[in-house]
């Protein structure tokens, strides 16, 4: 059984794109692998060094992932800052990370451009902290998006460099976990691209009914088909894609036929889509709120996850210290 690690952002609510994309695959992944899921609260400080309510953000994210099916009995689900072995390994890896290679990473250059007044050391060494997150459990695979592929490559580089410098075969070189065709890309409501946290084009799992209706009714459309079987534009295809995920097949087919016959009324389609999204989201939202209000359960999950994570992390750090040459008198 392979060890798989996945980080979870500690800011922002989850949306339909998250649910049908990575999260459903996480649920499947935990059945087949030794999984570690961590909420990356240290990482968030590279962008938000003075968070307004870090603890509540972490609490919300933890509740959402538990509500969607991550199982603390099957996986280690923990908060990054609850595992002190991670920053120590981060420090040790930093000794063998070079400023030039860190400055050349795409993620660093992008952040320098977008947040020029907050170019901190943590931002520069972000790939090293990510490597520490991965290597602390000697992970074999990591699910990563396009924007994190280079950082995973850096983790492989640091693993290989450590093994070479100390003449050991200790750290495996982590590979990307490929979901393949199972990874569903959910489009946004703005007519282009995928649903995102910051793009303002998403339906969040904690949105109330009124918010969902308002967002869907504002979704971008076009002027409508001009002749039978006209090609479907991207904004309308986006709506059909979302509808295929939350609506009954008969509903989808009904509106596709209306479109093909030039009889479609986008207002009717949006109203139907909004109600189907509400029916889909409501039970998830209720579960999220129930879990978020259960402080005792969340505390138990976080403590249990930290215990599992530290059991693995402490052994790795003990080995690494011994390999480097640290000894007690």
C-alpha positions as CSV (number, residue, x, y, z in Angstrom):
1,X,0.0,0.0,0.0
2,X,1.5,3.3,-1.1
3,X,1.7,6.4,1.2
4,X,-0.2,9.4,-0.4
5,X,-0.2,12.9,1.0
6,X,-2.4,15.8,0.0
7,X,-2.5,19.3,1.3
8,X,-5.7,21.3,1.9
9,X,-5.8,25.1,1.8
10,X,-6.8,26.6,5.2
11,X,-8.7,29.6,3.6
12,X,-11.8,29.8,1.6
13,X,-15.0,27.7,1.4
14,X,-15.3,24.7,-0.9
15,X,-17.4,24.9,-4.0
16,X,-19.0,22.4,-6.4
17,X,-15.8,22.3,-8.4
18,X,-13.9,21.0,-5.4
19,X,-16.6,18.5,-4.6
20,X,-16.8,16.9,-8.0
21,X,-13.1,17.4,-8.7
22,X,-10.5,16.5,-6.1
23,X,-12.6,15.7,-3.1
24,X,-14.6,12.8,-4.6
25,X,-11.2,11.3,-5.7
26,X,-9.8,11.8,-2.2
27,X,-12.7,9.7,-0.8
28,X,-11.8,7.0,-3.3
29,X,-8.1,7.4,-2.7
30,X,-8.4,6.8,1.1
31,X,-9.9,3.3,0.4
32,X,-6.8,2.2,-1.6
33,X,-3.8,4.0,0.0
34,X,-2.2,5.0,3.3
35,X,-3.4,8.6,3.1
36,X,-2.4,11.8,5.0
37,X,-4.5,14.9,4.5
38,X,-3.3,18.1,6.2
39,X,-4.7,21.6,6.4
40,X,-1.9,23.9,5.4
41,X,-2.1,26.7,7.9
42,X,1.6,27.4,7.9
43,X,1.5,27.8,4.1
44,X,-1.3,30.3,4.3
45,X,0.9,32.7,6.2
46,X,3.1,33.3,3.1
47,X,0.2,35.1,1.5
48,X,-1.7,36.2,4.6
49,X,0.9,36.8,7.3
50,X,-1.7,38.4,9.7
51,X,-4.9,36.3,9.2
52,X,-8.0,37.7,10.7
53,X,-9.3,34.4,12.1
54,X,-6.9,31.6,11.3
55,X,-8.4,29.1,13.7
56,X,-12.0,29.6,12.5
57,X,-10.8,29.2,8.9
58,X,-9.1,25.9,9.7
59,X,-12.2,24.8,11.6
60,X,-14.5,25.6,8.6
61,X,-12.2,23.7,6.2
62,X,-11.9,20.7,8.4
63,X,-15.7,20.5,8.9
64,X,-16.3,20.8,5.1
65,X,-13.9,17.9,4.2
66,X,-15.4,15.7,7.0
67,X,-18.9,16.4,5.7
68,X,-17.9,15.4,2.2
69,X,-16.6,12.1,3.2
70,X,-13.0,12.1,4.4
71,X,-12.8,9.5,7.1
72,X,-10.6,10.0,10.2
73,X,-10.7,6.3,10.8
74,X,-9.2,5.5,7.4
75,X,-6.8,8.4,7.0
76,X,-4.7,10.8,9.0
77,X,-6.5,14.2,8.8
78,X,-4.5,16.8,10.7
79,X,-3.6,20.5,11.0
80,X,-0.1,21.2,9.7
81,X,0.8,23.4,12.8
82,X,-0.1,20.5,15.1
83,X,3.0,18.5,13.9
84,X,6.2,20.2,15.1
85,X,8.4,17.7,13.2
86,X,7.4,19.4,10.0
87,X,9.1,22.8,10.7
88,X,12.2,21.0,12.0
89,X,12.5,19.0,8.8
90,X,11.8,22.3,6.9
91,X,14.8,23.9,8.7
92,X,17.1,20.9,7.9
93,X,16.1,20.9,4.2
94,X,16.6,24.6,4.0
95,X,20.3,24.0,4.7
96,X,20.6,22.2,1.4
97,X,18.3,24.5,-0.7
98,X,19.8,27.2,-2.8
99,X,18.5,30.7,-3.2
100,X,19.0,30.7,-6.9
101,X,16.9,27.6,-7.5
102,X,14.2,28.9,-5.2
103,X,14.1,32.3,-6.9
104,X,13.6,30.6,-10.3
105,X,10.4,28.8,-9.3
106,X,7.3,29.8,-11.2
107,X,5.2,30.1,-8.0
108,X,7.7,32.5,-6.4
109,X,8.0,34.7,-9.5
110,X,4.2,34.8,-9.8
111,X,3.8,35.9,-6.1
112,X,6.5,38.5,-6.5
113,X,4.5,40.0,-9.3
114,X,1.1,39.8,-7.6
115,X,2.1,40.7,-4.0
116,X,5.3,42.9,-4.4
117,X,4.9,44.4,-1.0
118,X,4.9,41.0,0.7
119,X,7.9,39.1,-0.6
120,X,8.9,37.3,2.5
121,X,11.4,34.5,3.3
122,X,8.6,32.0,3.7
123,X,7.4,32.8,0.2
124,X,10.9,32.1,-1.1
125,X,11.2,28.8,0.7
126,X,7.6,27.7,0.1
127,X,8.8,24.7,-2.0
128,X,11.0,23.6,0.9
129,X,8.1,23.6,3.3
130,X,6.0,21.7,0.8
131,X,8.9,19.2,0.5
132,X,9.0,18.8,4.3
133,X,5.2,18.2,4.3
134,X,5.7,15.4,1.7
135,X,9.0,13.9,2.9
136,X,8.1,13.8,6.6
137,X,5.9,10.8,5.8
138,X,8.2,9.4,3.1
139,X,5.2,9.8,0.7
140,X,5.2,8.0,-2.6
141,X,2.6,10.1,-4.3
142,X,1.0,13.5,-4.1
143,X,-2.1,14.8,-6.0
144,X,-1.1,18.2,-7.4
145,X,-2.6,20.7,-9.7
146,X,-0.8,22.3,-12.6
147,X,0.3,25.3,-10.4
148,X,2.1,22.9,-8.0
149,X,3.8,20.6,-10.4
150,X,7.1,22.4,-10.2
151,X,7.0,22.4,-6.4
152,X,6.6,18.6,-6.5
153,X,9.6,18.4,-8.8
154,X,11.5,20.5,-6.2
155,X,10.5,17.9,-3.5
156,X,11.9,15.2,-5.6
157,X,15.1,17.2,-6.1
158,X,15.4,17.7,-2.3
159,X,14.8,14.0,-1.6
160,X,17.4,13.0,-4.2
161,X,19.9,15.6,-3.0
162,X,19.5,14.4,0.6
163,X,20.1,10.8,-0.4
164,X,23.1,11.7,-2.4
165,X,24.7,14.1,0.1
166,X,24.5,11.6,3.0
167,X,25.0,8.5,0.8
168,X,21.7,6.8,1.8
169,X,18.6,5.5,0.0
170,X,16.2,7.0,2.5
171,X,13.6,9.3,0.9
172,X,11.5,8.0,-2.0
173,X,11.2,10.5,-4.8
174,X,7.4,11.4,-4.7
175,X,5.4,11.2,-7.9
176,X,2.2,12.9,-8.9
177,X,-1.0,11.0,-8.1
178,X,-2.9,10.9,-11.4
179,X,-6.7,10.8,-11.1
180,X,-6.8,10.5,-14.9
181,X,-10.3,10.6,-16.4
182,X,-11.9,10.5,-12.9
183,X,-11.0,14.2,-12.3
184,X,-14.0,16.2,-13.3
185,X,-13.5,19.8,-14.2
186,X,-16.5,21.9,-13.2
187,X,-16.9,25.2,-15.1
188,X,-17.8,28.5,-13.5
189,X,-20.9,30.6,-14.0
190,X,-19.0,33.4,-15.8
191,X,-19.0,31.8,-19.2
192,X,-15.3,30.7,-19.3
193,X,-12.8,28.7,-17.3
194,X,-13.3,26.5,-14.3
195,X,-15.1,27.2,-11.0
196,X,-12.7,28.8,-8.6
197,X,-12.5,30.2,-5.0
198,X,-11.4,33.7,-6.0
199,X,-12.9,34.1,-9.5
200,X,-16.3,34.9,-8.1
201,X,-17.9,32.3,-10.4
202,X,-18.7,29.5,-8.0
203,X,-21.4,27.9,-6.0
204,X,-20.1,27.2,-2.5
205,X,-21.3,24.3,-0.4
206,X,-22.3,26.6,2.4
207,X,-24.3,29.0,0.2
208,X,-27.9,29.4,1.3
209,X,-30.8,28.9,-1.2
210,X,-31.2,32.6,-1.9
211,X,-27.5,33.0,-2.8
212,X,-27.6,30.0,-5.1
213,X,-30.6,31.3,-7.0
214,X,-29.1,34.7,-7.3
215,X,-25.8,33.4,-8.6
216,X,-27.3,31.0,-11.1
217,X,-29.7,33.6,-12.5
218,X,-26.8,35.9,-13.1
219,X,-24.8,33.2,-15.0
220,X,-23.5,34.3,-18.4
221,X,-25.5,33.0,-21.4
222,X,-25.7,34.0,-25.1
223,X,-28.4,35.3,-27.5
224,X,-29.7,31.8,-28.1
225,X,-29.6,29.4,-31.0
226,X,-30.5,30.8,-34.4
227,X,-31.2,27.5,-36.3
228,X,-31.8,23.8,-35.3
229,X,-28.9,21.9,-34.0
230,X,-26.7,25.0,-33.7
231,X,-23.3,24.6,-32.0
232,X,-23.4,25.2,-28.3
233,X,-21.4,28.1,-27.1
234,X,-19.0,27.8,-24.1
235,X,-21.2,29.6,-21.6
236,X,-24.2,27.4,-22.4
237,X,-22.1,24.3,-22.5
238,X,-20.9,25.2,-19.0
239,X,-24.5,25.3,-17.8
240,X,-25.2,22.0,-19.3
241,X,-22.1,20.5,-17.7
242,X,-23.1,21.7,-14.3
243,X,-26.7,20.5,-14.9
244,X,-25.3,17.0,-15.9
245,X,-23.8,16.8,-12.4
246,X,-26.8,17.8,-10.3
247,X,-29.9,17.2,-12.3
248,X,-31.8,14.1,-13.4
249,X,-30.8,12.8,-16.9
250,X,-34.4,13.5,-18.1
251,X,-34.0,17.1,-17.1
252,X,-30.8,17.5,-19.0
253,X,-32.2,15.8,-22.1
254,X,-35.3,18.0,-22.0
255,X,-33.3,21.2,-22.1
256,X,-30.9,19.8,-24.7
257,X,-33.8,19.1,-27.0
258,X,-35.2,22.5,-26.4
259,X,-31.9,24.0,-27.4
260,X,-31.6,21.8,-30.5
261,X,-35.1,22.9,-31.6
262,X,-34.4,26.6,-30.9
263,X,-37.1,26.6,-28.2
264,X,-34.9,27.0,-25.2
265,X,-35.6,29.8,-22.7
266,X,-32.5,30.4,-20.6
267,X,-34.5,31.8,-17.7
268,X,-36.4,28.5,-17.4
269,X,-33.1,26.5,-17.6
270,X,-31.5,28.6,-15.0
271,X,-34.4,28.3,-12.6
272,X,-34.4,24.6,-13.0
273,X,-30.6,24.4,-12.5
274,X,-30.8,26.6,-9.4
275,X,-33.4,24.3,-7.8
276,X,-31.4,21.2,-8.6
277,X,-28.2,22.7,-7.2
278,X,-30.1,23.6,-4.0
279,X,-31.4,20.1,-3.7
280,X,-27.9,18.8,-4.1
281,X,-26.1,21.2,-1.8
282,X,-28.7,21.4,1.0
283,X,-27.9,18.1,2.8
284,X,-24.1,18.8,2.5
285,X,-24.5,22.3,3.8
286,X,-26.6,21.0,6.8
287,X,-23.9,18.4,7.6
288,X,-21.1,21.0,7.4
289,X,-22.9,23.2,9.8
290,X,-23.7,20.4,12.2
291,X,-20.0,19.3,12.2
292,X,-18.7,22.8,12.5
293,X,-20.9,23.4,15.6
294,X,-19.6,20.1,17.2
295,X,-16.4,21.4,18.8
296,X,-15.8,18.2,20.7
297,X,-15.9,16.1,17.5
298,X,-13.6,18.5,15.7
299,X,-11.2,18.5,18.6
300,X,-11.2,14.7,18.7
301,X,-10.6,14.4,14.9
302,X,-7.7,17.0,15.0
303,X,-6.0,15.3,18.0
304,X,-6.4,11.8,16.4
305,X,-5.0,13.1,13.1
306,X,-2.1,14.8,14.8
307,X,-1.3,11.6,16.7
308,X,-1.2,9.5,13.6
309,X,0.8,12.1,11.7
310,X,3.3,12.5,14.5
311,X,3.8,8.8,14.8
312,X,5.1,8.8,11.2
313,X,6.8,12.2,11.3
314,X,8.7,11.6,14.6
315,X,10.3,8.4,13.2
316,X,11.3,10.2,10.0
317,X,12.9,13.0,11.9
318,X,14.7,10.6,14.2
319,X,16.1,8.9,11.2
320,X,17.1,12.1,9.5
321,X,18.8,13.5,12.6
322,X,20.8,10.3,12.9
323,X,21.7,10.3,9.2
324,X,23.0,13.9,9.4
325,X,25.0,13.1,12.5
326,X,23.1,14.7,15.4
327,X,23.9,12.8,18.6
328,X,23.1,13.3,22.3
329,X,25.9,13.3,24.8
